[in-house]
Amino acid sequence: MDSSHGPHSHSHTSHGSQTSIHLQPSADGDYESTGATAPAIEIPANSGHGVPSTPTTGYDYQSTAPNPAPTKRSNESKPTSDIIYPVCKRIRVEASTTPPTAASCSPPVSPTSGAESSRSECAVERSSSHRSKPSGTKPPGRSRSLPATFRKRRRTQDNLQQHLPPVTLSTLQELDLSEIYRNPKLRHDVVFDAQLHFRPNLDGSRGRRKREQADIYWKLVLHECEMLFANVRNRQARVARMAVKLPTLFKTMKDILSTLVPKSDRDEVEAALDHQLLMQQLEHGVLDFKKLSQWLAGVLKAHCAPMRDQWVEQMVSRVTYGVDNQMTSALVDGLKMVFGILEAMKLDVANHQIRTLRPHLVSTAVHFEQNYFQERIESGRLDMREPRTWFQNAMKEGTEQYVAFTEATTQLLIPSKYSVYPATFTFDFERLDGIRDDIREATCLKLAILFFRQLTLASKRDMDAATVDNLRAKLLAILSEEEGPYRWIKGSNAVALHIAQAAHEFNGNSGFVDATMVKVAEGWFDKHLRVNSPIYVRVEQDVVKDVTTLVLAIMKGWSSLSTSPIMQAADLTGSSVQLTSISQRIAHIAFLHWRIFSKLYLSS
């Protein structure tokens, strides 16, 4: 994908001999898309419903919605015993057994029915307990667990991988427009979030391992540069042949930059970053990194977003400092910065493409997902028996089909009755979990308000909406310090103390509430904030009933529209625990789901 010209018009000066480059990537590594100019976007002809490519984990996408759902809640009612960790199947290979192929390793069973399970690597171990070894026979020098061709290919790939920079065309592949079109999860998520954008995936153990590998790579590049420059100063001939990482580094830099500039500028990039020519200049000690960095700065500024200009200037400054002071570490820092800028530019282009193409992706979402799931059904990767059984059980005599489906969808989200979602909701599991958490929040808040009303009956004062809203806000602020599941139960004593004190003051009293009343409040909340409490269940039923009524009203209004409401993003204002917000999000999911799967449900 070509990148269009940016707002800069720097002249592209040719470079002769050159010396070093340095730039530190952003500390948080989180790049948000900006108003960077991007090229005219052509929709791939095969963007319909092809099988998506193997997902990679180099980049993640997230929302910048103004009112995201609370992040410190995670399925308080979910049974911990339901968590299943996939275990890789280990294959024992006997002496007379044919070496296993990739097909011999079965993927782990997903903990959620029908969800796409990620393929795990199958560990292959060699059995020696039942293998008789002739006396005097020297044990084999190589493992028989894999065919020789597989071992050789894997060694070759590992050797090549260790010489590649952390950012390559391969790692950036998932940001390509064709990959975006073939990513069904992204295309589904973009329907619900107009602010969706890519960012580097540096979270968790995988992200930590990625950072560690990058640090090791740049240390090795520094060591290689120090050796090369020392040999050049000592006038040792043809020292560049010992370099293994620098040629690949220059070639990768050229390949990535070529994808970010228009075709008219690619010849210049190919000539300026000819890795063989650069290594020859380095061999003879005439590679001028200062000129190279200045040329790169001109090209990068001409095609990147204005917000990246300061980063580019830092790169040039660091390179110049390294050359003038003969600091090889500054040179390597500059090279590191160049790859950080290239990655940021690629992210900017990808995020701009998502924003530009969102209307098209949303308008084709139903057709795309119908074809995608039909392919999975035909290939046996999606079993519709369980979802159809769920839908049939929800049908009631005299009830419209979509009404029964909507009510059944809402019933899946009851916190006290933890239900496993049908496999057809595979792309909405996280959204449904968030809504289930919000229903739990709304129920607990309603319980707190009810208890507050009980404590203030003696005052015979009317409770206005402002008092209720203020109480809700303070309770949520108190619980914001709690993390993980059961946060209402963990913070029940703090909630009880605040409710008792607030009721004490509302009744016209001054000073602190009596300790006895605090104990009563603590006991009440400790008992009735649990999902097995009859009072909790009753209040929860009222909340779910109100939500269901609102969802049906919303979907009925949408069905009368001339244009599809799918074009409307579910980016809502206000608190995520308000019933109107919960209802609109459920309606959005249910409406799209019914459009996609109604024929498959009804075909039974």
N, C-alpha and C positions, 0 to 999 in steps of 0.2 A: 504494500500500500504506500503510495507516494504521499509525502507530506507536502502541503502547499507552502508557499513562501510566507514567512511571518512578517511582522511589521518592520523588521530591520532590513537594511539594504547595504550591508557591509561588503566591501570589495574583497574578492577572494584572491589573495596574493599567493603566488607560488612560493615554494620553500626550497631552499637548497640544503645545506647541512643543518642538523638540528640536535637538541640535547635533552631536555626532560620535562615531565608533566606531573602536577600534584593537585589533588582536590579531595576533600573529605565529604563523603555523602551525608545526607541529612541524618541527624541523630535518631529521629524516630522512624525513619524509613517509610513514612506514610505519605504518599504523594496524592494529593487531591487534584481532580481535573480542573482546568481553568478555561478561560476563554481563548485558548490557543487556536489559531487558524489551522484547519485541517483540509486535506484535499477533497475534491469531489469524490463522493463515495459511490462505488459501483456495487450493486447487489449481485453476489455470485449466482450463477445460473442454477447450481446444484444446492441451493440453500434451503430447499424445501424440508424434507424429513429424512435426510440421510442419517445413518447410524452415527452417533457422535463419536468423535475421536476419544482415545483414552485420556481421561482427565488427568491433569497434572496438578501439582500442589505448590508451584513456585509463586503463584499470585492468588489472592483472595479478593472478593468484592464485598463491599459493605455499603450501608446506607448512611446518608447524612441528613435523615429526616429530622425536622425541628423538634418533634416530641417522640423520641423512641420509647419503646416499652421499657420498664425497669429492668436492669440487667442483673440485679442481685437476687433474683428469684429463679428457681429452677425446679418446677414440678414437685411441690411439697407433698402431694398426695401420691406420687409415683412409688410403687413398691420397690424397695431396693433389691429384692430378690429377683426382679425381672431383668436386671442388668446381665447381659451375656457377653462375655469376651470371646471373640472368635479365636479358635486354636488351630494352628496350621497343621495339616496332616503330614506326618513324617512317613516317608516311604523307605522301607527296608529293602535293600537290594542284595540278593544272594548271588553267589558266584555264577550260577547258571541262569540268572534272570536277566532279561534284556533291560538295558538301562532305561529308566523312565523318561517319558517325554513330558512336555508341558501339559498335555491333556490328561496325564495321570494324576495330576494334583487337583483335587477338588477345591473350589473356593469355599471359604468359611460361610456358615449359615448366618444370615443377618439376624440380629435380635428382633427386628421388626418385620412382620410378615410382609413379603413381597417387595421390600425396599431393595434398592440396588446395593448389593454387597460389593465392597471393594475387593479386588483380587489381592490375596496375600501370597508372598513368595513361599514356595514349598521347600522346606529344608530336606535334603536328601542325605541320608546317612548310610554308610556301608556296614554291612554285618560281617563280623569276624568270628562270632561265637560258633557258627555251624560250618565254617569253612576249614577244611583240613589242609594243612600246609606240609608238603613233603620236606623231610629233614634235609637240612643243608641248602634248601632253596632260599635265595635272597628275596626278601619281600619286595614287591614291586615299588618302583620309585615314583609312580604317579597314581593318583586316585582313579578307581574304576567307577566311581559313582556317577560320572558324566562322560559322555562320548568325547573323544579327543578333539573333534571339531568344535564342540560346544566350549570346551575348556580353552582352546586356542582363541576362539572368537571373544570369549569373555575377558581373557587376559588382554587382548588387543584393545577392546573397548575401555577397560580400566586404565590402560596405559595412555590412551588418547584423552580420557576424561580428566586425568590428573594434570594435563598440560593446558586445559581449556580455562579461560577466565570464568568467574562466577556468573557473568552475564553473557549469553551467547544467543545466536539466532534460535537455537533449540529451546532454551529456557524462555525466550520471548514469544515462542510460537503460539501459545494459548491466547496471546493478545491480538493475534491476527484476526481480520474480519471474518475469514472463512471459519475459524475456530469459534468465534462468537456465534455465528449462525448455526453451528453444529452442536452448541452446548445447550441441551434442553433445560437444564436447571437454571441457567442464567436467563434464558428466554422466558421462563416462567416467572422468575423473581422480578424481572424488569416490569412485568405487568403491574406488580404491587408497589413498586418503588421507583419514582421518577428521579431520585437522587442516587441511584445505584452507580458505583464507580469501583474500578480496580485499585488495588494497593498491593505492595509486596507482602507476601505471607511470611512474616517473621515470628509468628506466635508458636508457643509450645515447643516440644522437643525437636520437631522437624525444623522449625525456624532457628533454634539455637544451633543445631547441627549445621545448617546452611551458613550461619555466620562464622562458625568455627572453621569450616572448610574454606571459606573465603579468606579468613585471616591467614590460614596456612599457605594458601596459594600466593598471596601478596608477599609473604615472608620469603617464599622460594624465589619469586621474581626479584625481590631485593637482593638476595644472595647471588642470583645469576648475573644481575647487572653489576654488582660490585666486582665479581670475578672478571667479567668482560672488560670493564673500564680499567681494572688493574693490569690486565694483559695488554690492552691498547697502550697504556702509558709505558709499559715495558717493551713496546714494539715487537711483540710476538705475533708472527704472521698467522693469518687465517684463524683467528681465535673465535670468530663468530660461529664457526661450525659447532662449537660446544654448546651453543644456546639452543634450548629446546622449547622454552616457554615464550620467549619474545617473538619469534616468527608467528606462532599461533595467535599471540596477543594482537599483533598488528593486523593480521588477516581478519580476525574476529571483529576488530574495530572497524575495519573497512567494510565488512559484510553488513554489520548492523547499520552503519551510517548510510550505506547505499540504499537501504530500505526506507530511510527517513527523509531523503531528498528527492526532488523531481528527477525524471529521467534525463533532463538536460544537464544536470549537475553530476551525474554518476560517472561520466568519463573522467572528470576532474578528480573525483574521490578515488577512483581506481588508480589514477596515475600518482596522486599524492601519497596514497597509503599502500603503494606496492610493497608488500612485505619483503620480497626478495631484494629490491633496491634498497630499502631501509636497512636491512641486515648487512648489505655490502658497505653502505656508508658507515654503519656502526663498526664494522670490521676494520675499516681504515681510519676510524676516529674523526670522521667529518660529518656525522649526523648532528644537525643543529636542532635540538629539541625546542629551543626558544621560538624559532621560526615555525616549527611544526605546531606548537601550541597556539601561536598567533593565527596561523591559517585555520586550525580547528575552531578557534574562537569565532572567526568570521563566518564559517559555515554553520556552526551551531546556533549563533545568534540570528542568522538569517532564516532559520527554520524552526527554532524552538519558541516556546511561549515567553513573553517579556519577563515573567517572574523567574525564569532560569538564568537571566543575564548576569546577575550577581554571582551565581555559582560558577558560570563560565569565567568571569573575571578573576575569581578566586583560584581557579585552575591555572590560568595564565600567570598570575602572581606567584603561585607556588612553584611552578616550573621555572620561572625566571630566577627565583631565589635559589632553587636547587642548582641551576647551571652556574650562576655567578659565585656561589659559595662551595661548589663541588660537593654538594650533599646528595648522594644517591637516594637516600630515603625520601627526600623531597620530590625527586623525579618519579619514584614509584608511587608516591601519594598523588602526584598529578595524573599518572596513568589510571590510577584507581578512580579519581574524580571523573575522568572522561567517561568511564563505563557507567558511573552513577548518573551522569547527565544523559547518556544515551538511553539508559533504562527509564529515566523520568520522562524523556521525550516520547518513548514508545507508550508509556502509560497515559500520557496526555492525549496522544492520538487515539488510543483505544477508548478512553473515557469520552472523548469528543464524538467518536463514532457511535457509542451507545446512546448518548443524548440525541444525536441527530437521527438515528435510525429507530428510536424508541416507538414513534407512531406506527412505523411499518411492522416492527416486532410485535407490538400489542395487537394490531389489527389482524395479524396472521397467527396469533397464538393458538386459537381454537383449532384451526386446520392443521397446524404443525403438530400439536400435541396429539390430536386424533390419529394422525398417521404414525407418529412416533410410538404411541402405546399399542396401536394395531400391529406394528412390526414386532414389538416385544411379545404380544400375545401369540402371534403366529410362530415365533421362534421358541416358544415355551418358556420365556424368561419372566412372564407375568401370568399368574394363575388367577382367572377371574371368578373362580368358584366361591371363594370367601367373600369378595366384595358383593357379588350377586346375592349370596345368602344374607349378608347384612342388609341389603336393600329390601329383599323380600320380607324379612322380619319386621322392617319398618313400615311396610305397607299396611294400611288399615282400610277396611271396607267403607266406601263413601268418602274417602279422603283423596284429594288430588295428588298426583304422583310427585310433583315438585314440592308440594307442601309436606308430604311424608318424608321426602329426602331432606328437606331443610330442618325439620324437627329432629330427625335422626342424627344429622350432623351436629346440631347443637347439643344433643344428649351425649355425644362423644366427649364433650368438653367439661362434663361435670367432674369437679375435683374429687368428690367423695366416692365416685364410681369410676375408678381409673380404667379406661377402655383403650384397647389397642386399635389404632387407626387402620382402616382398610388400606390395602396396598396401593389403591388408586390415588390416595392422598400423599404419595411418596414425596412430592416436591413441596408439600405444605406442612410437613411434620413440625418444623421449627416454628412456623407461624401459629399452628394449632396449639403447640405447647405454650407459646407466649400468651395466647388468648385464654387458655386454661388457667395459667397463673394469674391473669388479670381477673378472671371470674372468682378465683380464690381470694384475691385482694378485695374485690368488691363485696364479697360475702363477709369477710372479716371486718371491713369498715362498717358495714351495715349492722353487724353484731355490736360493735363498739358504740355506734350511735344509739342503738336500742337500749343498751345498758345505761348510757348517759341519760337517756330520757327517763328511765326508771328511777335513777338517783335524783332527778330534778322534779319529780311529780309534786313534791311538797311545796315547791315555790309557786305553783300555779301560774308560771310565766310561759308565754308562748315562745317557742324556739324558732327564730327566723332562719332563712337560708344562709345568711352571712355567718351565723354562729356555727351551723353545720359545716359549711365549707372551711371555716377557720379550724375547726376541730379535726376535720379530715386531713388538712394540710399539715398540721402539727403532728398527727399520728404517723403520717408517711415520713416526715422529717426524722422522727424518733427511730423509726425502723430502717432508715437509710444506712445506719451503721451496721446492721445485720447483713450477713451474706449467706448464700447457699439455701438449701431447703429448710423448711420449718422455721422461717425467720419470724413469723408471727408468734409461734410458740416460744422461741428463744427470747423474744422481746416482750413476752406477755406481762412480765412484772412492770416493765417501764410503761407499757400501755395502760395497765391497771392504775399505776400511780398517777399518770397524767389525767385519766378519766375521773378518778376520785377527786383530785385537786380541782379540776375544771368544774365538776358538779358542785363542789363545796363553794367555790366562788360564785357560780351561777345562782346558787340559792341565797346569795346575799351575805355570806359569811366571810370573815377575814382571817388572815393567818393561815396556818397549815392544817390540812385535813387530819382527822383523828386516825391513829394507827390501826384501830380496829376496822374502820371502813376500808383502809388500804388492803388489809388482809382479806376482807370479804371480796373486794374487787379482784385481787390476785387469784383467789380460789375460783371465782366465777370464770375468769378468762382462761385459766389453766385447764378448766374442764370443757368449756364450750367453744374454744378455738380449734378443737380437734375434730377431725372429719367424722368420727363415730358418735359425736354428741347429737342427740335428737334435736336440740335447739339449732345447732349448726346446720343439720340436714334440712330442717324446715326453712330456715332463712335462705339457704342455698337454693332450694326448690323455688322460692319466690323470685330470687334473682334470675335463675335460668328461665322461668316462665316469662318474666318481663323481657329478657333478652330475646327469647323466641318470638314473642309478639312483635318486637321492633324489627327483627330480621325479616319476618314474613311481610311486614308493611313495606320495608325497603325494597324487597325483591318484587313485590306487586307493583310498586311504583316504577321500578326499572323495566318491567315487562311491557309497560305501556309507552316506553320511549321509542321514538323513531330511530335513534342512533344507539348503538350498543354502549352500555355503561362500562364495559370493559376498558374503554378508552380513558375512563376516569381513574386516576391513581388513588390508592387508598392511603394517601398522606393526609392525616387528620390533625386538627388542632385540638387543644385541650388535653386533659389527663387521659392516659390510656386505660384507667380503671373506671372511667365513666361508662355507663351502660350504652349510651349512644355510640361511643367510640368502639366498644366491644361488638355491638350489633352491626355496625357498618363493616368492620373487618370480617366478621363471619359471613355477612351477606356477599361481600366481594369474593371470598373464597368459594362459597357455595354456588354462586351464580356462574362463575367460570367453570367450576367442576361439573355442574349439571350440563352446561353447554358441551363439554368434552365427552362425558361418559354416559349421558342419558340413554343413548341408543344401545350401548353395551349393557346397561342395567336392565333396560326394558326387553332386550332380546331374549332374556331368560323366561 
